[in-house]
Amino acid sequence: MEGVSDEGLQGDGRGTGRLEPRRLGAVAVLLAASVFLSRITGYLRDVVLANRVGAGPLTDAYYAAFQIPDLLNYLLAGGALSIAFLPLYTRVRSRRGEEAAAQLFATVLGTLGLASAVATGLLWIYAEPLVALQFPGFADETRALTVRLTRIVLPAQIFFVTGGIVRAVLMAEGRFWAHALAPLLYNVSIVAGGLATGHVEGFAWGVLIGAVLGPWGVPILDLARSQRLRLRVAPFDPVFRGYLWIALPLMIGLSLTTVDEWYDRWIGNTLGVGVVAILGFARKLMQAPVAVVGQAVATAALPTLAHLWTSGRREELNRTLQRTLEGSAAVALLAGAACFVFARPLVEVIYRHGAFGSDDAARVASVLAVMAWAVPGWIVQQVAVRAFYAREDTWRPMILGTGVALAAIPLYLALSGRAGAEGLAAAGAVAMTANALATLCWARVRHGAPELPALARSGARAAFVAVLASVPCLYLLDALDPLGGQGTAGALLQLAVGGTVFAAIGGTGIALVGGEALRSLAARAWARLPFTGSPRE
């Protein structure tokens, strides 16, 4: 990527390998580009799945097959290894030296690698009763297929867990290319597996192969450039116990960013055939802006904030967090509005092929329009919680998140009973928004940042711009309705014309009333476009 070299991401220019705030934007752009490309390949994966399989019991089984592996990943903090490990690794390296940090790395890698292998073996053996317990609404054939697919994808968690530790070390050293390439190889492997077989088992084998190649293989090769890989199994090592203390709340606690999908699967399987698949397809589209904005910014921000905390630069940490939150929240509101406005044409273009028909498209679009309201909450939550994690404080946000996740269960049950899949989506939007607001308030109480009034003013301006761009587009899409026999061609026309209008009105609104945070973010994004000829950092 032009303007973002590997050398330029090495940190502060003094050989420390630490990421300074001035480089946060460059890293975020790199990771956002990676996430965007991985989402494109992910949608290609979903297009192939929808084309070959549709939205029926086979797809239900495929999505349900990830439930047990996801639980294992969560219990080992595999999905949050950089969160738990990176700040500790940064502190140990800063205060005790490179050798102590390498010892910590070898111990965590070896011990968690063995634990994940043993747990995978046990879950593989007991997959059948565990699937039956979690998905009682499935028919016998669907349940049997779920068990078979679960046993295929389960070993991938070993490579996710160990690869995640390696990527955390690389990110602590300011090296992000492995993190950027991993999801691309993972998704390409799944697509290849699906195309090669035309059956859900092919997609499952693609998951396993992709985990070996992307999340594990690429970081291992990158690490070999600078150090020798060492493994040490020492579960009672004092330093490893320090890691467990930070990781424990991520293992035993609950977070809506994880359990929202669990609730959809558990409750959705009781609502009828295809509901789990419908929710899964809609979630993939809703997660696109969440990943491109929230995941990329949060991943780039954590090593920067952790470095500022370790260096004792508290005020700079708070200012960096404030700027990051204001920009992320503003973009999140615009992205959520676009997701709501263009729900139906997006589904038509991406999914409506082969076995995925008009009725399936209508159901997924209806759920996606509701899920769009959750986008701002998702993005703000991912960034705001880094204010705690950078300080090696995982207990307070996880206790808060667990309380919200458990308190939301009656809401999920009530709204799903009233409105089915759309009710589940609405419950997720309400719960995630509440979680994000609670996290912001708690961060303000504990750390004195962010400045909530300034964040609210910036968000209000962005919300006004989002409404300003959305209302005309809704009328325009109605006039260009593709349902009158136009199909995919009409949906493409809607996206092209409607997207242009949305961008034009949104850009004008940002320039006039968007506020400093949103205008500054738009100016930096424009300066990075290859055709502007503007200087880059």
C-alpha positions in Angstrom: 0.0 0.0 0.0 1.6 3.3 -1.1 2.5 5.6 1.7 2.4 2.9 4.4 5.6 1.0 4.3 6.6 -1.7 6.8 9.4 0.6 8.0 7.0 3.4 8.5 5.0 1.3 10.9 7.9 0.4 13.1 7.1 3.1 15.6 8.6 6.3 16.7 11.7 6.2 14.6 14.2 5.5 17.4 14.3 1.7 17.0 11.8 0.9 19.8 9.3 -0.8 17.6 6.5 1.0 19.3 3.6 2.6 17.6 3.4 6.4 18.2 0.0 8.3 18.0 1.1 10.0 14.8 1.3 6.6 13.0 -2.0 5.4 14.3 -3.8 6.8 11.2 -1.5 5.1 8.8 -1.9 1.7 10.6 -5.7 2.2 10.7 -5.7 2.8 7.0 -3.7 -0.4 6.3 -5.9 -2.5 8.5 -9.1 -0.9 7.1 -7.9 -1.8 3.6 -7.2 -5.3 4.8 -10.6 -5.7 6.4 -12.3 -4.2 3.4 -10.6 -6.7 1.1 -11.2 -9.6 3.5 -14.9 -8.6 3.6 -15.0 -8.6 -0.2 -13.6 -12.2 -0.2 -15.9 -13.0 2.7 -18.9 -11.8 0.6 -17.6 -13.9 -2.3 -17.6 -16.8 0.1 -21.2 -16.0 1.1 -22.2 -15.6 -2.5 -20.9 -19.0 -3.3 -22.6 -20.5 -0.2 -25.9 -18.9 -1.1 -25.6 -19.9 -4.8 -24.7 -23.5 -4.1 -26.7 -24.2 -0.9 -29.3 -21.4 -0.4 -30.8 -20.5 3.0 -32.2 -23.8 4.2 -31.3 -26.6 6.7 -27.8 -27.2 5.1 -26.8 -23.6 5.7 -28.3 -23.7 9.2 -26.0 -26.7 9.9 -23.0 -24.8 8.5 -23.5 -21.7 10.7 -24.4 -23.8 13.7 -21.2 -25.8 13.3 -19.2 -22.8 14.4 -20.9 -22.6 17.8 -18.7 -25.1 19.7 -15.5 -23.9 18.1 -16.5 -20.3 18.9 -17.1 -21.3 22.5 -13.7 -22.9 22.7 -12.1 -19.8 21.2 -13.9 -17.6 23.6 -12.9 -19.7 26.7 -9.2 -19.5 25.7 -9.5 -15.8 25.0 -8.5 -16.7 21.4 -10.6 -13.9 19.9 -9.0 -11.4 22.3 -5.4 -12.6 22.5 -4.0 -9.2 21.5 -6.2 -7.5 24.1 -5.0 -9.7 26.9 -1.4 -10.3 25.8 -0.2 -7.2 24.0 -0.3 -4.7 26.9 1.4 -7.2 29.3 4.0 -8.0 26.7 4.6 -4.3 26.1 5.1 -3.7 29.8 7.4 -6.7 30.3 9.6 -5.7 27.4 9.8 -2.1 28.4 10.6 -2.7 32.1 12.5 -6.1 32.1 14.0 -6.3 28.6 13.8 -8.4 25.4 14.7 -11.7 27.0 12.0 -11.5 29.6 9.5 -10.6 26.9 10.6 -13.6 24.8 10.3 -15.9 27.8 6.7 -14.6 28.3 5.9 -15.2 24.7 7.3 -18.7 24.6 5.4 -19.6 27.8 2.1 -18.3 26.7 2.4 -19.8 23.2 3.4 -23.3 24.5 1.0 -23.5 27.4 -2.1 -22.2 25.5 -1.2 -24.2 22.4 -1.2 -27.4 24.5 -4.4 -26.4 26.3 -6.2 -25.6 23.0 -5.1 -29.0 21.5 -6.4 -30.9 24.5 -9.7 -29.0 24.6 -10.2 -29.5 20.9 -9.8 -33.3 21.3 -12.3 -33.5 24.1 -14.9 -31.3 22.2 -14.4 -33.4 19.1 -15.2 -36.6 21.0 -18.3 -35.0 22.7 -19.5 -33.0 19.7 -22.7 -35.0 19.2 -24.3 -34.5 22.6 -23.2 -30.9 22.7 -24.8 -30.1 19.4 -28.0 -31.9 20.5 -28.1 -29.8 23.7 -27.6 -26.5 21.9 -29.8 -27.0 18.8 -32.9 -29.1 19.9 -35.0 -27.5 17.1 -32.9 -29.1 14.3 -34.2 -32.1 12.5 -32.1 -35.3 12.9 -30.4 -35.0 9.5 -29.5 -31.3 10.1 -28.2 -32.1 13.6 -26.0 -35.0 12.2 -24.6 -32.7 9.5 -23.9 -30.1 12.2 -21.9 -32.6 14.2 -19.9 -33.7 11.1 -19.1 -30.0 10.2 -18.2 -29.2 13.8 -15.6 -31.9 13.9 -14.1 -30.5 10.7 -13.8 -26.9 11.8 -12.9 -27.6 15.5 -9.1 -28.1 14.9 -8.9 -24.6 13.3 -9.1 -23.1 16.8 -5.6 -24.4 17.6 -4.2 -22.3 14.8 -6.4 -19.3 15.6 -5.2 -19.3 19.2 -1.5 -19.8 18.6 -1.5 -17.6 15.6 -3.2 -14.8 17.6 -0.4 -14.9 20.2 2.2 -14.5 17.4 0.3 -11.6 15.8 0.1 -9.8 19.2 3.9 -9.9 19.4 4.3 -8.6 15.9 1.8 -5.8 16.6 3.7 -4.9 19.7 6.7 -4.5 17.6 4.8 -2.3 15.1 4.5 -5.0 12.4 1.0 -5.2 11.0 1.3 -6.9 7.6 0.8 -10.4 8.9 -2.4 -9.2 10.7 -3.5 -7.6 7.4 -2.9 -10.7 5.2 -4.2 -13.4 7.5 -8.0 -12.8 7.0 -7.5 -12.6 3.2 -5.9 -16.0 2.9 -8.5 -17.4 5.3 -11.5 -16.3 3.3 -9.9 -17.3 -0.1 -9.4 -20.8 1.3 -13.0 -21.1 2.3 -14.1 -19.9 -1.2 -11.8 -22.4 -2.8 -13.2 -25.2 -0.7 -16.8 -24.3 -1.5 -16.1 -24.0 -5.2 -14.2 -27.3 -5.4 -17.0 -29.3 -3.8 -20.2 -27.3 -4.1 -21.2 -28.7 -0.7 -21.1 -27.3 2.8 -18.4 -29.8 3.8 -16.1 -28.1 1.3 -16.6 -24.8 3.0 -15.8 -26.4 6.3 -12.6 -27.9 5.0 -11.7 -24.5 3.6 -12.1 -23.1 7.1 -9.5 -25.5 8.5 -7.1 -25.1 5.7 -7.5 -21.3 5.7 -6.8 -21.2 9.5 -3.5 -23.0 8.9 -2.4 -20.8 6.0 -3.7 -17.3 7.1 -4.1 -16.7 10.9 -1.2 -19.1 11.7 1.1 -19.6 8.7 1.6 -15.9 7.7 2.5 -14.7 11.2 4.9 -17.6 11.8 6.8 -16.7 8.6 6.9 -13.0 9.5 8.1 -13.8 13.0 10.9 -15.9 11.6 12.4 -12.8 10.1 13.4 -11.5 13.5 13.5 -14.2 16.1 13.4 -18.0 16.6 10.1 -19.6 17.6 10.3 -21.1 21.1 7.7 -23.1 23.0 7.6 -23.5 26.8 4.8 -25.3 28.7 4.7 -23.9 32.2 1.2 -23.3 33.4 2.4 -22.4 37.0 5.0 -19.9 35.9 4.5 -16.6 37.8 4.6 -14.5 34.6 2.1 -16.8 32.9 -0.2 -16.4 35.9 0.1 -12.7 35.3 -1.2 -13.3 31.8 -4.0 -15.4 33.1 -5.1 -12.7 35.5 -5.5 -10.3 32.6 -7.1 -12.9 30.3 -9.3 -14.6 32.9 -12.2 -12.0 32.6 -12.1 -12.5 28.8 -12.4 -16.2 29.4 -15.1 -16.4 32.0 -17.0 -13.1 31.2 -19.5 -12.4 28.6 -19.5 -9.6 25.9 -22.3 -8.7 23.6 -19.8 -8.5 20.7 -19.6 -12.3 21.1 -22.8 -13.6 22.7 -25.1 -11.5 20.4 -24.4 -14.1 17.7 -24.8 -16.9 20.2 -28.2 -15.7 21.2 -29.2 -15.4 17.5 -28.2 -19.1 16.9 -29.6 -20.5 20.1 -33.0 -18.7 19.9 -33.1 -18.6 16.1 -33.0 -22.4 15.8 -36.3 -22.4 17.7 -38.0 -20.0 15.3 -38.1 -22.2 12.2 -36.0 -23.6 9.4 -33.6 -21.2 7.8 -33.8 -18.5 10.5 -30.2 -19.2 11.7 -29.1 -18.8 8.1 -31.1 -15.6 7.6 -29.6 -14.0 10.7 -26.1 -15.2 9.6 -26.4 -13.7 6.1 -27.7 -10.4 7.5 -25.0 -10.3 10.2 -22.2 -10.6 7.6 -23.4 -7.5 5.8 -23.9 -5.5 9.0 -20.5 -6.5 10.2 -18.8 -5.0 7.1 -18.7 -1.3 8.4 -18.1 -2.6 12.0 -15.0 -4.4 10.8 -13.7 -1.8 8.4 -14.1 1.0 10.9 -14.4 -0.4 14.4 -12.1 -3.4 14.1 -9.4 -1.6 12.1 -9.3 1.4 14.4 -9.5 -0.6 17.6 -6.7 -2.9 16.5 -4.5 0.0 15.5 -5.3 2.0 18.7 -4.5 -0.7 21.3 -0.7 -0.8 20.9 -0.6 3.0 20.7 -2.7 3.4 23.8 -0.8 0.7 25.7 2.6 2.4 24.8 1.3 5.7 26.0 0.1 4.1 29.3 3.4 2.3 29.8 5.3 5.5 29.1 3.3 7.5 31.7 1.8 9.9 29.0 -1.7 9.9 30.5 -2.9 13.2 29.0 -1.8 12.2 25.5 -3.5 8.9 25.9 -6.8 10.6 26.8 -6.5 13.1 23.8 -5.7 10.2 21.4 -8.7 8.3 22.7 -11.0 11.3 22.4 -10.0 12.0 18.8 -10.3 8.3 17.9 -13.7 8.0 19.4 -15.1 11.2 17.9 -14.0 10.2 14.4 -15.1 6.5 14.8 -18.5 7.4 16.2 -19.2 9.9 13.4 -18.3 7.4 10.6 -20.3 4.7 12.4 -23.5 6.8 12.3 -23.1 7.4 8.6 -22.2 3.8 7.9 -25.3 2.6 9.9 -27.5 4.9 8.0 -26.2 3.7 4.7 -26.6 0.1 5.8 -30.3 0.8 6.6 -31.0 2.7 3.4 -29.4 0.2 1.0 -30.3 -3.0 2.8 -32.5 -4.5 0.0 -30.3 -3.7 -3.0 -27.2 -4.9 -1.1 -28.8 -8.3 -0.4 -30.1 -8.5 -4.0 -26.7 -7.9 -5.5 -24.6 -10.0 -3.1 -26.8 -13.0 -2.3 -29.6 -13.4 -4.8 -28.1 -16.0 -7.1 -28.8 -19.7 -7.7 -30.6 -21.3 -4.8 -31.0 -18.0 -3.0 -34.3 -16.7 -4.2 -36.4 -13.5 -4.0 -38.1 -14.6 -0.7 -34.8 -15.3 0.9 -33.5 -11.9 -0.2 -36.6 -10.1 1.3 -36.1 -11.9 4.6 -32.4 -11.1 4.9 -33.0 -7.5 3.9 -35.7 -7.1 6.5 -33.3 -8.3 9.2 -30.4 -6.3 7.9 -32.4 -3.1 8.0 -33.0 -3.7 11.7 -29.4 -4.7 12.4 -28.2 -1.5 10.8 -29.2 0.4 14.0 -26.6 -1.6 15.9 -23.7 -0.4 13.8 -22.8 2.7 15.9 -23.0 0.8 19.1 -20.7 -2.0 17.8 -18.1 0.4 16.6 -18.1 2.7 19.6 -17.9 -0.3 22.0 -14.9 -1.8 20.2 -12.9 1.5 20.4 -14.1 2.6 23.9 -13.2 -0.6 25.7 -9.6 -0.1 24.6 -9.3 2.7 27.1 -9.5 -0.1 29.8 -7.5 -2.8 28.0 -4.5 -0.4 27.3 -4.2 -0.1 31.1 -4.3 -3.9 31.5 -7.7 -3.5 33.1 -9.9 -6.3 31.7 -11.9 -7.0 34.8 -14.1 -3.8 35.0 -15.2 -3.7 31.3 -15.9 -7.5 31.4 -17.9 -7.3 34.6 -19.9 -4.5 33.0 -20.3 -6.4 29.7 -21.3 -9.6 31.4 -24.0 -7.7 33.4 -25.4 -6.2 30.2 -25.3 -9.5 28.3 -27.1 -11.4 31.0 -29.7 -8.6 31.6 -30.4 -8.5 27.8 -31.5 -12.2 27.6 -35.2 -11.4 28.5 -35.2 -8.7 25.8 -34.0 -11.2 23.2 -36.6 -13.7 24.2 -39.4 -11.2 24.4 -38.7 -9.5 21.0 -38.0 -12.8 19.2 -41.4 -14.0 20.4 -43.1 -10.9 19.1 -41.2 -10.3 15.8 -39.1 -13.4 15.1 -35.7 -12.8 13.4 -36.4 -9.1 13.2 -37.0 -9.1 16.9 -33.7 -10.8 17.6 -32.0 -8.2 15.5 -33.8 -5.3 17.3 -32.8 -6.8 20.7 -29.2 -6.9 19.6 -29.3 -3.2 18.5 -30.8 -2.0 21.8 -28.4 -4.1 23.9 -25.3 -3.1 22.0 -26.2 0.6 22.1 -26.7 0.4 25.9 -23.4 -1.5 26.3 -21.5 1.1 24.4 -23.0 4.0 26.4 -22.3 2.3 29.6 -18.7 1.6 28.6 -18.2 5.3 27.7 -19.6 6.5 31.0 -17.6 4.0 33.0 -14.4 5.0 31.2 -15.1 8.7 32.0 -15.6 7.8 35.7 -12.5 5.7 36.0 -10.1 7.5 33.7 -11.5 11.0 33.2 -11.9 10.4 29.4 -13.5 10.7 27.0 -15.2 14.1 27.3 -18.8 13.0 26.9 -20.3 16.4 26.0 -17.8 16.9 23.2 -18.4 13.3 22.0 -22.2 13.9 22.1 -21.9 17.1 20.1 -19.8 15.4 17.4 -22.2 12.5 17.3 -25.3 14.8 17.0 -23.7 16.5 14.0 -22.9 13.2 12.3 -26.4 12.0 13.0 -27.9 15.1 11.4 -25.8 14.5 8.3 -26.8 10.9 8.2 -30.5 11.8 8.3 -29.9 14.5 5.7 -28.4 12.0 3.3 -30.8 9.1 4.1 -34.2 10.6 3.6 -33.8 11.7 -0.1 -32.2 8.3 -0.9 -35.1 6.4 0.5 -37.5 8.2 -1.9 -35.0 7.7 -4.7 -34.7 4.0 -4.1 -38.5 3.7 -4.1 -38.6 5.3 -7.5 -35.9 3.0 -8.7 -37.5 -0.1 -7.1 -35.9 -3.2 -8.6 -38.7 -5.5 -7.7 -40.7 -4.6 -10.9 -39.0 -7.3 -12.9 -35.5 -5.7 -12.8 -33.8 -8.0 -10.3 -30.1 -7.7 -9.8 -29.7 -5.1 -12.6 -32.2 -2.8 -10.8 -30.4 -3.3 -7.5 -27.1 -2.3 -9.1 -28.8 0.8 -10.4 -30.1 1.6 -7.0 -26.7 1.2 -5.4 -24.9 3.3 -8.1 -27.4 6.2 -8.2 -28.4 6.1 -4.6 -24.8 5.7 -3.4 -23.8 8.7 -5.4 -26.6 10.8 -4.0 -25.9 9.6 -0.5 -22.2 10.4 -0.8 -22.8 13.8 -2.4 -25.3 14.9 0.3 -23.2 13.4 3.1 -20.1 15.1 1.8 -21.9 18.5 1.6 -23.3 18.0 5.1 -19.9 17.1 6.5 -18.4 20.3 5.0 -21.3 22.5 6.3 -22.3 21.1 9.7 -20.1 18.0 10.3 -17.9 19.5 13.0 -14.2 19.5 13.3 -13.7 15.8 14.1 -15.7 14.6 11.1 -14.3 17.3 8.7 -10.7 16.4 9.8 -11.3 12.7 9.3 -12.9 13.3 5.8 -9.9 15.5 4.8 -7.4 12.9 5.9 -9.3 10.2 4.1 -9.5 12.3 0.9 -5.7 13.1 1.1 -5.0 9.4 1.1 -6.9 8.7 -2.1 -4.4 7.9 -4.9 -5.9 10.3 -7.4 -5.8 13.4 -5.2 -2.1 14.0 -5.4 -2.1 15.2 -1.8 0.9 14.6 0.5 0.6 11.7 2.9 2.1 11.1 6.3 
